[in-house]
C-alpha cells in the first residue's frame, strides 16, 4: 500500500501545500465526527440520571450543529484540494507522455502499437488519477477516522473493552495484504487486455474500407468479440478477489459487535461503564465500519493505480537507440551526400536489407532510385533520416557524419514525402503550413503551384480553408500526394525525398511537378524513388536497387544502352503506354 504511494512522492512534494490542507481538513473532520457519539452518550446518561434539562440539551445539540457546519466547510475544502490535484497529475503525465512520444525513434513505434500507446495515455492515466484523489482521500479518511475512533474508545470509554473488541482486526489485515498482492497482478493482466482491445479497435477503424471491400466485417467482429470477452474475463478475475474483501470485513465487524455487546454488557452490570458509554461504544464500532470497508476500495484503487503507474513508468524508461552526440553540429544542412554502407539489418531481422551501398550525390543534383518492391529503396532514406543507426559504414553530409549532426538539423534539412502520406484533420492551408507556420497565403499558394495542386484546391467551395477530414479522407489519392509534396517544399529542405509519392498522379501532372522541381530546386538536392521510369528519367544519376545492393547506375541514356533490369522495365512501360494510347 505505502509502496504504491511512494511512486507518487514527486507529485506529493510538488503539491505539498494543497495536500497538507486536504489531509489536515480530513483529520479535523474525523476528530469532530467522533465527538457526536460521546455527546449522545452524555445526553443519555443525563436522561437516565434525571438531570437532563432543556438548557443542557440545547447546549449539546447546538454543539452537534456547529460541528456539522465546520465539517461541511472542511469537506468542501479537502474535495477541492484533493480532486484538483488529481486532474493536475493526469495532465502532467499526459503532457510528459506526449513529449516522450515526439522524442522516440522508429524502433519504439515498431515495438509499441498505436492502440497500446493510446491505452497508456487514457486508461492508465485515469487509474493513476484515482490514486492521487480517491486513494489519498480514502487512505487519510480511513486512517484518521479509524485512529481517532480507536483513541476515543480507548480513552473516553474503556481501554480493556477496546482491546478485547478489536481482537478480530488482525485477521482482516492478513486477508487484505494477501488479496492486495493478487489483485495487483491481476490488474496488470486486465490493463494489458484493454490495450490489446484498443489496438484492435484502432486497426479496424483505420482499415474499415479494406474490411468492407473484402467482406470481412463478420470475421473481424467475431475476432473483436473474443478481444472484449478476454477483457471481461481478466476483469472478472479481479472482481472475484475484490468480492472476497467485503464479506471478510463484514465477518470481522460482526465479531467485534458480538464481543462488544457481551463484554460491554457485563461492564455495565458491574458498574465499570454507564449505559451511555456502551451506546457511545457501539456507535464508535459503527463508525469503524466505514474505515474497514474503505480498506477494500482502497486496495482496489491503489493496486489498479500501481499497476497502471508501473506500465507508464516502464514506457517512460524506454531509451531510444537514436541519440545525439555531445555538442552536435547544429548548422543548416548543405552540401554533398555520400553513402558508404557495408551492411544494414533491421532490428529483430537476421537477413541484411542493404549491402555494399556506395554513391556520391553532389549538391543540387537529382538522384533517381528504382528497383523491384522490397529491393531496399526505402531503407536508404530511413538511414539518411537516422531512423536507424545500427549499420556498418558511414553516411556523410557535407563531409560530416550524419550521426554528428543535431537531430533537429537533420529533420529540418531533409524532408520526405512517403507514398502513404499523412494529412492532419484540418484545412488544406494548415496542412501546407504545418512545417512552417509563418508562411503567408501568397507563399502557401506558391508551394501549392509547385506541387501542381493549386488549381485543384480552388475548385473546392472553401478553397484553402477546406477541411480535409481525418487522414485527408475528402481528397483523392493524387490530391493528398500533391498537398504532402507542397508541405515538404514549404520547409525549404536542402534535400527533398519523394518516396514513390507520384504514383497516384497522371503522367501529365507528374511531368509538370518534376519540371517545377528541376527549375525551383536547381541548387538543392532531390532524391526520387519510383516504379515508373518516367518519374526519374531526367535525374542526373539513376541507381537500380536489387536485393539490397546497387545493380546498375548511370544516366537514363546510359542505362537504356545497357542490358539490364532498367532497360527491360523501360521498354515494358513504353509498350504499355503505347497500348493504352491505342486503346488496346
N, C-alpha and C positions, 0 to 999 in steps of 0.2 A: 504493500500500500504506500508506504513512505518512499520506497524506491521509485515508484511512479511519479510522485510529487517532486523528487529530486531532478527529474528530467525537465521540469518547468522552472527550476530555480532561477535561470537567467531572466525569465519573464517576471517572476515574483519580485526580483531585485529591481527590475525596471519600473514596476508599478507598485512599489512597496507602500507608498502613501495611501493609495486607494484601498489596497488590500488590508493595510493596518486598520484603516477606518472601518471597512466592512467586517473584519474579524472582531474588532472591539465592539461594534454595534451588536453582533450576534451574541457575544458573551454577556453583554449588559442585558440583552433581551432574555437570555437564559436565566440570569440572576433574578430579574423581575418576575419571570414566569413561575419560578419555584416558590415565590412568596405567596401566591394565591392559595395553594393547599394549606399552608400553615395558618393563613388568615382565616380560612374557612374552619379549620380545626379549632382555632381560638374562639370563633363565634359559637361553635357547637358546645365547647366547654362552658362558655358564659351562659348559654341557654340551659344546659343541664344543671349548672350550679344556681340558676335563677338570678344571675347578676346581669343579664343582658338587658340593656336599655336602648331607647331609640338613639340616644347620643352616641353610645358605643357602636351600635350597628351602623349608624350613618358614617362614623369615622372610618370603620374598616371597609365599608362599601365604597366610600369616596376614594380611599387608598387604592382599591382594585381598579376603579375607573381611571385614576391618574396614571397608574402603571400601564393600563391598556393604551392610553393616548401616547405615552412615551414610547411604548413598544411599536405602535403604528408608525411613528416618525422614524424610529431607528430601522424598522423593516424596510421602509421606503428607501432610506439611505443606503443600506447594505445591498439592496437589489440593484440600485443604480450603479453602485461601485463595482460589484462583482460581475454583473452581466454586461456592463460597459467594457470591462477588461476582457471578457471572453470574445467579444467581437473584434477587439483590438489584436489579440494574439492570432486569431484566424486571418485577419488582414495582413499582419506582419509575415506570417508563414506563407500565405498565398503569394505575396509580393516576392518573398525570398525564393519560392519555388519557381515563379515565372522568370525571375532574374537568372536563376540557376539554369533553366531550360535554354535561355538565349545564349548561354556560355558553353553549352555542351556541343560535342563533336558528332560526326555521323555515326560513329560506333555506338554512342549512347542511344541514339534513336533507332539503331538497328537492334539493340538489346531490349529496349523497353517499347511496348506497343502503346499507341495513342490512347486507347481506352484505359489502359492501366495507369498512365500518367494523369488522365482526367479523374480517375478514382482517387488518386493521391491528392489532387487539388480540390476535391469536393467532399467525398465521403470521409476520407481520413481526417481532413481538417475540421469537419463538423464534429467528429468524435473527440478531437483534441480540444475544441472549443468547449464542449460539455464539461470536460475536466476542469478547465480554467474558471468555470462559473458554478455549475451544479455540483461538481466534485468538491471544490473548496467549500461551497455553501453547506453541502451535506456533511462533510467531514467536520467542519467547525461547529455546526449546529449540533451534530450528534455528540461530539466530544464535550462541548461546553454545557449543553443541556444535561447530558448524561453525568458529567463530572459534578456540576452544581447540584443536580438532584441527589446523587450519592452523598455529596457533602452535607446536604440538608437532612437527609435521612440519618446520616451518621451522627451529626452534632445536634440537630434540632429535635430528633425523636429518640432513637436509642441505637447505640453503636453495635450492641450484640445482636439485636434484631436485624440490623442492616447486614452484618457479616453472614448471618445464617441464611438470610433471604437470597443473597447473591451467589450462593454456592454453585448453582447450575450454570452461571455465566461462563466459566472456563470451557464448558462443553461447546458453547457457541463459538468461542474464539478458535478452538481447534478445527471445528467444521468449516468455519468461514475461511481460514487460512488454506485448508486443503482444497476447498472448492474454488477459491480465488485463483490458485495456480492453474487448475484445469481450465477454468473459464478463459484465462489469458491465452492459453494455447489454442483453444477452440475459436476464439475471436479472430485470431490471425488467419485461421482457415476460412472463416466467414468473410473477412475482408478481401482475401485473395479470390474467393469465389465471385464476389461482387465485381472485382476488377476484370475477371475473365468475361463476365456477362457484359460489362461495359464495353470491352473490346468487340464483342460480337455485335452489339448494337451499332457501334461506330462504323464497323466494316460493312454491315448490312445496309445501313442508311446511305453510306457513301457509294456502295455498289448496287443500289436498288435497280438502276436501269439494266445492269447486266443480269441481275436475278430475274427480272421480268422478261428480258429478251430470251433467256434460256429456259424460262418456265420453271424456275427452281424455287418459287415462293413457298410451296408446301414443305419442301425438303429443308429450306432454311428456317422456316417456322418450327418445324419439328426439332431441329438442332438447337434453336433458341429456347424451346420449352425444356430441353434437357439441361441447358445452362441455368435457367431460372429455377428448375427443380433442385439443381445442385446447390444454388444459393439458399433455397428453403431448407434443404437437408442440413447444410452447415449451420444455419441459424437455429434449426431445431435442436441440434446437438448442444448449442449454447443454452437454449431455453430450458432444456432438461436439467442442466446443472443449476440454472438460476431458480428454477421451480423448487429445487430442494432446499433453498435457503430459508424462505419464509415459513414453511412448516417447522423447520428446526427452531426458528425464533419463537413461533407460537408455543411449541412444547416447552422451551425454556421459560417463557413468560408464565405459562400455566403452572409450572413447578414453583416459580417464585411466588405467585399468588397463594398457592396452597400452603407453602411454608410460612408466608407472612400471616395468613389468617390463623393457622394453627398455633404458631409461636406467639403472635401478637395477641390473640385472644387470651392465651394463658397469662401474658404480661398484664393485660387489663384486669383480669381476675385477681392477680396478685398485687395490683396497685402500682406496678412498675411504670406503666404509661396510662394516660387517660383515653377515653373513647375518642375524643377529638384528635389525639395523637395518632390513634390507629386509623381513623378515617383519613388523616393527612398522609400517613404512611402508605395506605392503599392507593391514594391519589398520586403519590410520588412514583409508585410502581407503574401506574398507568402512564405517567409521563415518561418513564423509562422505556415504554414500548416503542415510541417513535424513534429514539436513537438506535434501538436494537433493530427495528425494521429498516431503518435507514442504512444499516450496515449492508443489507442485501443489495439495495440500489446503488450504494456507494461502490461496492466491489465490482458490480457490472459496469458502472460508469468509468471507474479507474482502470479496470483491465481492458476495456474496449479502447479507451483513450491511450493506454500504454502500448497496446498492440499497434494502434494507428501511428503513434509517435515513433515507434521503432521502425515502421515501414518508411515513414517520411525521412527519418534520420539516416537510414541505410541509403536511401536515394540521394540525399544531400551529401553523403560521404563519398559518392562516386567521384573518382579522379579522372578527368578526361586525358586521353593519350596525347592529344594535341596541345602542347603548352608553348608559351613564348620563352625564348632565352632571356637572360638578364640583359637589360639595356639593348633592346632590339632596334633595328633600323626603322625609323618612323617616316622617312621621306616618301614622297609620292612615287609610285612605280613608273619607270620609264627606261626603255632600253631593250636589248635583245633577250630572247628566251632560249635557253639551252637545256635540252633534255639529255640526260645520260643515265638511264635506268638499266641496271643489270637484271633485277628481278623484283616483282611485286606480287604478293599474295594477299587476298582479302582475309581479314580475321576469321577464324574458325574454318577456313578452307585449307586444303592441302596443295592443290594444283595452282601454280602461278598464273595470274591473268595477264601479266606483262613480262616479257623477257627481251633483253638486249635492245632497248629503245634508245635511239640516239639521233637527234636532229637539232639544227640551229635555225631559229626563226628570227630574222632580222626585224628591228623596229620598223613599223609602217607596212610590213608585208602581210599578205593574206595567205593562210595555210588551209588547204583542203584536206580533210581526213575522211576516207571511205573504207568500206570493208563490210563483210558479212555481219549479221547480227551476232553479238557475243564475241566479236573479234578483239575487243578491248579498247574501243574508241572512248567510251565514257570514262574508263579508268584513267586515261591520260588527264582529263580535266579535273577529276577528283584529286589527283596528286598535285596538280598545279594550284588548286584551291586549298590545299592542305586539309582535305577531308580525312586523309590517311597519311601517316608519316613512316609507317613500317615498311620501308623498301630499301633495297640495295642500290646505291648510286646517288646521284645528285641532280637537282633541278635548280638552275640559277636564273635570276632575273637581273639584268644589268651587271653581270659578273658577281652577283651576291646570292648566296644560297637562300632559297625562299624560306628556309627554316630560321634564318637570321632576321627576317622582317617581322615587324609587329603584325599580328593577325588583322588588326584594323586596316593597316596599309594594304594588305593583300585583298581584303574584302572590298575596299574602295577602288582599288586599281584594276581589279578583274571582275567582270560581270558575265554571268552565264544565263542563257535562255534555254532551258531544257525543253524537250519535246512535250513532256507532261507538265506544262506550266501551271502556275497557281495565281489566280486573281483574288483579291480581297473583296468581301461583300460591301463595297462602297461604290462611289461614282467612277466613271472612266477617268475623269480628271485626277482624282485622288490616287488611282492605281498608277497612272503615269508619273505622278509627283512623289510616289512613295519613297523612292530613294533619294529624292532631292526636293524637300518640301518648300524651298524658296523659289521654285520656278514660277514665272509669270504665265498668264494664259497664252501669251504670244509664244513663249518658249515651249509650253506644253504642245501647242499646235505644230511647232517646228519639228519636234521629235515624232509626233504622230504622222506628219507628212513624210519624214524619212522612212518610217515603217509602213508607209502606204496604207494607212488606216484612217487618215483624216476624213476623207470623203465618206467612208462608211459611217463614221461617228456622226457626221452632220445629217445623215439620213434618219437618225433616231429623233423622236419628237423633242427630247430634252437635251440632245447633243452631248456635250461633255459632262453634263450633270446626270446622265443616265445611270441608274443603279444597275450594276452588272449581275446582282444576285450572288448566292453562295457559290463560290468557285467559278464565277463567270457563267452561270447556267443560262443567262439570257442571250449569250453571244454564240456565234458559230465557232467552230474549231479554228478556222483561219483568222477570225477577228481576235480571238483570245491570244493566238500566237503573235499577231502583229502588235497588239497592245503590250504584250510582255516584252517584245523587242523594243518598243518605244520607251518602256520603263527602264530597260537596261541602258539604252542610249542616253537617257536623261541624266545619268550619273557621270557621263563623260569618262568612261573607263579607258585606261591605256590599252587594255586587252579585252576584246569582246569575243565571247564564245557562243556560237549558235550550234547547239547540240541537236541536230535534226529538227530544228524549230521552224522550218519552212515546209514541212511535209503536208500541212493542211491548206496550203495556198496554191493557186493555179500557176501555170508556167509564166504567164504574162506578169502577174503580181510579183512572183519570185524574181524575175529579171529586173523589175523596177526597183525592188528593195536592194538587190545586190549592186545595181548601178549607183544607187544613192550611197550605200556604204563605201563603195570604192572611191567615190568622189569626196564624201564628207570626212572619211577616216583615212585619208591618204598618208597622214603622219602617225597613225596609230595602228596597233596590231589587231588582226581579226583572225579567228580560227573558226572554220565552218566544218561541221560534221554532217554528212547527209547520205541518203541512199540513192538520191537522184544525182547523176553525174552533172546535170545542168547546173546544180547548185554550186559546184566547186570548180568547174572547168576553167574559170577565169582567175583562179588563185595563182599566186606567184610560185607556189610549190604545192604538190599534192603527195600525200603518203597513203599507201594502201596497207591496212592492217589485216593480218591473217593469223589467227590463233595466238594473239598476244604479241606478235612481232611485226616489224615492217617488212613486207614482202616486195613492195615496189615503191619508187619515189621518182619525182621529176615534175615537169610541167605537163599540161594536158597534151600538148603536141608530142612531147617525148614519149608519154605513156601509151598513146594510141599507135605509136610506131613500134611498140614493144609487145611481143606476145605475152599475154598475162591476163589476170582477172579483170583489170581495169578496162582493157580494150574489149574483152568479151562482154562486160557489163554495158559499156558504152554502145556497142553495136546492137545489143539486145534492146536497150532502151530507145535507141533511134528507130529500130524496126517497129517497136510498139507504138511510138509516136506517129510513124508513118501510117500504120494500120488504123490507128484511131482517127487520123485525119481523113482517111479514105472511107471511114465508117464501117470497117470490116470487123 
